[in-house]
Amino acid sequence: MSQSTERITALDYARAWAIFGMMIVNYKLAMQAENDGAAWLRAIAGLFEGRASALFVILAGIGVSLMCAKARTSMDKELIRRNRNSLLRRSAFLLATGLLLLLLGWTADILHYYAVFMLIASALITVSDNKILGLCAGTLLLSQIFLLVFDYSKGWDSSFHTYLDFWTIHGFIRNLTLNGFHPIFPWACFFLIGMWIGRKRWMNRENQSKLLLYALSGTVILEVLSYLLIHLTSAVLDKDSASFLFSTKPMPPTLLYVLSSTCSSLSIIAISLLVVHTFRDSLLTKAIIRTGQLSLSHYIGHVIIGLGFLEALGFLENGNLAFAVTYACVYFAAAILFSYVWRTWMQRGPVELLMRKIT
């Protein structure tokens, strides 16, 4: 397996674990089980909140950079045009799919945000690395200003489960850009960081250990900094205000959350690179890679099939965290088995085939 192929399959490997984390978070949310269960189980399930989806978006940014690498380096106008049109068509497909999930009642959808990220990518194919980083920094800074200037809770009910005016023009735009589950400000930062990483040599074999060391160190430092800032400022601010400003939870998405989640995501990517290199002949590794290759199908499937099955049984919104986590694990195991069998006969997943045909 060449280094290039190994990097791509390692990204698929990481993407599978991102999907698994999103299953845990989304099933916990759908079953309204955030405050249920033993403290240790709540702590473990809480680790995935905002982290799995951040990893998913960073991987998307890396994928776009790798897809457009030839166009960017050659500056071939025809190739750039084709890449840009492909991204625009994918954006339209993801928007339509995301809106369908929203109409079906899945309010935590990420695909319609993902569509905007693809739209952004189409305009940045030939933009320099420094400008990508500058745009990321500017987006992050604006996001923090918006948190201070605007009412982050506007549109939400008291539980932060239902967005009351989502299907109005103002509500939809506000949710999309400022205070939805994955708003453009600051979630576009994850995509831009992914685009930047995809252009660099950090994923090359000689740099993988360094990437892991730096990313893990960054995660630890930022988490400790968050804890200290909340603890030290609680005497001056109230505890809720201190958490609002310095927490590393995804809602609200603070500066420390974005930086910490970026570091933890890069840690998972680095680990995935090392695992795929070391255990590339393992049956389990191959099966997980295939699962990542069907990530779009599994994302849609875990909502329509996974939650649809529970709703048909009348077991949705049961409030049981242990059940939510167990159900996510069982569904993911089934997804791995399905992916392995499907990829034995087909090159792409069901939804991936449809998107390929359309875009």
N, C-alpha and C positions, 0 to 999 in steps of 0.2 A: 504494500500500500504506500503510495507516494505521500510526501508531506502535505501536498495540496489536498489530496483526497482525504487524508487523515483529519485535516483541519475541518473540512466540510462535514464529515461523519461525526466528529466530536461536537460540532454545533447542533447536529440533529440529536445527539445523545443528551446534550444540555437542554434542548427544547422539550424533550420528553419529560424531563424532571420539572421543567417550568409548568407544563401542562398538569402534571401530578399535583404540584403545589396549588395551582389554580383550582383544581377539583376540590381539594380540601377546603380552601377558603370559600369557594362558591357554594359548596354543599352545606358548610357551616352557616353561611349567610341565608341560604334558601330555607334551611330548616330552623332558622332563628335560634341557633344553639351557641351564640357567642358567649353567654354568661353561664352556661351549664357545665357540669363535669368537674372532675378533680383539678386542683390548681396546676399540677404538672402537665395534665393533658391540655388545659387552656394555654399554658405557656408554650408547649410544643406546637399546637395549632396556630398560635399567634405569630410564630416565627415566619410563617408563610405569607402573612398579610402584607400586601403591597410589594413583596419581594419576588414572588413567583411571576407576577405580571410584569414587574420591572425587568426581570430577566428575559421574559418573552419579547418585550419591546426592544431591548438592547440587541438581542439576537436578530430581530427583524432589521435593525439598522446595519448590523454586520453583514447580513445576507444581501441587502441592497448594495452595499459597497463592493462586495465580491462580484455581484451580478454586473455592475457597471464599471468594473475595473478596467476592462479593455477599452471601453469607450472613453473613459477619463484619461488614460495614459496615451492613447492614440490621437485623441481629439478629432476623431473621424465624425464629421457632422451627420452622416447618414446613420451611423451606429448610435450616436447620441440621440438622434431623433427616434430611432426604434426603441431604445431603452426607455426614453421618456414616455412614449406612447404606451409601452407595456405597463409602466408604473401607473399611468393615468387610468388604464383599463382595470388594473388590479384594485386601484382605489375605488373605482365605481362599483366593482364586484363586492368588495368588502363593505362598502357603505350599504348596498342593497341587502346583503346578508345580515349585517348588524341591525338594520332597521326591521328586518323580518323577525329577528330574535326579540327586539324590543316590542314589536306588535304582539308577539306571543307571550309577553309578560316578563321577559328576562331583562330587568332594569339594570343589571350590573354588566351589561355587554361591553366588551373592549373593541369589537371589530369596527364600529363606526368611528372610534378614535383612531384606530389603526389606519383607516382609510385616509384620514387627514395627514397622518405621518407619511404615508405613501405619496400623497399630493405634495408635501413639503420636499420629499426626496427627489421627486421629478424635477424640481427647480434647482436642486443642489448638486446635480451629477458632476459638473465641472468646477464647482466652487473649491477653493483651496482649503487645505487642512486647517490652517490658522483661522480662516473665516468660519469654518464649521465650529471650532472651539469658541470663537468669539460670539457666534450666534447662540450657542449653548449657554455661555456665561450670561449673555444679555437676557435670554429667556428665563433663566433661573433668578436673576436679580429682579426682573419685572414680576415674577411669580410671588416673590417675598413681599414686594411692595403691594401687590394686589391683596395678599393676605391681611395686610395692615389697614388698607384703605376700604376694602369691600367687606360686607357681611358674609362670611363664609357659609353660614347656616341658611342663607336666603334660599327659599324653594324647598328645603327639606322639612320633613315632619320631625317630631321630637326624637324618634328612634334612629334617624338617618338611614331608614330603609326605603322610604318612598319619597320621590321627588314630585311635589304636588302640582307644579305647573310645567312639567316636562314637555307636554305636547302643545305648548304655546311657542311662538317664535322667540320671545325674550327668554323664556325658561329653557328652551332647547339650546340656544346660543350660550347662555350663562353656564348651563351644565357642561356643555362641550368644552368651553374655554377656561372656566374658572373653578367650579366646585362640584363637578361630577365625580364619578369613581376614578376616572383616569383623564383629568382635564389637560388640554393642550399646554396650559401653564400650570405645572412645570413638566408634564410627562413627555413633551417633545424633547426635553433634555436627554432622556434615556435613549431615544431614537438617534439623536445627534451624536451622543457618545458612542453608540454602536457603529454609526457611519465612520466616525473617526478611528475607532479601534480596527475596523475592517480594512482601513487603508494602511495601517502600520504593521510592524513586524512582531508585535507582542505575542501573536499566536504561533510564531515559528518555534520549532522544538527547542532551540537554544535559549529562548526567552520565557518558556512556560513556567519554570520554577520561580523566576523573578516575578512574573505576573502574579502567581499565587501568593508569594511572600508579601508583595506590596499591597495586594487587594485584601488579604486577611488582616494585615497590620492596620490598613486604613479602616476596615470595618470595626475592629476592636477599639481603636483610638476614637473614632466618631461616636461609638456607642457609649464609651466612658465619658466623653465630653458632653454628650446629651444628658447623661445621668447627673453629672456634676452641675451643669448649668441649671437644670430643673431644681436640684436640691439647694443650690446656693441662692437662686433668685426667688424661691418660694417664700423666703422671709420678707422680701420686698413686694413681690407680686403674689397674688393668690395662686394656689397650686394649679388650677385650671388654666390660668393665663400663662404660667411658666411652661406647662405642657404644650399649650397651643403654639408657643414660640420655639421650643427647643426639643420637642418629641421627635422620635424617628418612626412614628406610626404614619401610615399613608394618608390619614384624614385628620387634620389638614396636612398637606404635603409641604413640610418645612424644608429649608436649606439642608439641615442635617439629615433629614429623611432621604432626600435625593442623593446626597453624597454617600451616605451609608449604604443605601440600596444599590447604588452603582458599584461600590466596592464589593458587596456580598455577591452581586451578580457576576462580576469579573472573577471572583473566587470560584464560583461554580463552573464557569467556563474553563478556567485553568485546570480545575480538578478533572473536568470532562476530557480535556486534551490529554492529560496524563493517563487517565483510565483507558481511553481508547487506544493510546499508544501501547500501554502495557498489556491490556487484555483484549486486543482487537480480534483474536480468534475465538473468544468465548461466545457460546451460544446466547447467553443472557445479554452480553454487550450488543451483539448483532440485533437481538430482538428489541432492545431499548432504542437503538439507532433507528430501526424501522418505525418504531412508535413515534419518534420525533419527526420522521418524514411524513407522517400522516397527522401532524399536529392540528391543522385547520379542521380536518374531519373530526378529530377527537374533541376539539373545543366545542364545535357545534353539537356533536353527538352527546357530550356529557350534559348539555342543557336539554336538548330535545328528547333524547332517549333516557338518560340518567334521571333527570328530574321528572320527565313525563311518566316514567314507570312508577315513581313514588307517588305522584299525584293521582294516577289511576288507582293505586292501592289505598289512597286516602291517608298516606303516611308522610306527606310533606308538612313542613312547619311543625315537626314533632318536638323540637327543642332539645334533642338529645345529642350532645356533642360526641360521645363515644360512638353512637350509631353513625353520625355524619362522617367521622374520620374512617371508621371501618368500611362504610359504603364507598368512600372515595378510594380506599386501598383495593377493595374488591373490583370496583369498576376499572381502575387503572390496570390491575392484573389481567382483566378481560381484554382491555385495550391492547396490551402487549401481545397477548395471544392472537387477537384478531389481526394486528399489524404484521406479525411474523407470517401468518398464513396468507394474508392478502398480498404482501409484497413478494411472496414466492411466485405469484402468478401475474401480478400487475405492477407496473412501474411507479404509479402514483396512487394516492388515496382517492376515495370517491369524490370528495369536494375539490381536492387538488386537481383531479382530472377535469372536472367541470370548469374550474377557474382557468386552467390551461387552455381548454377548448375555446373559452370566451375571450380570454385576454391574449 
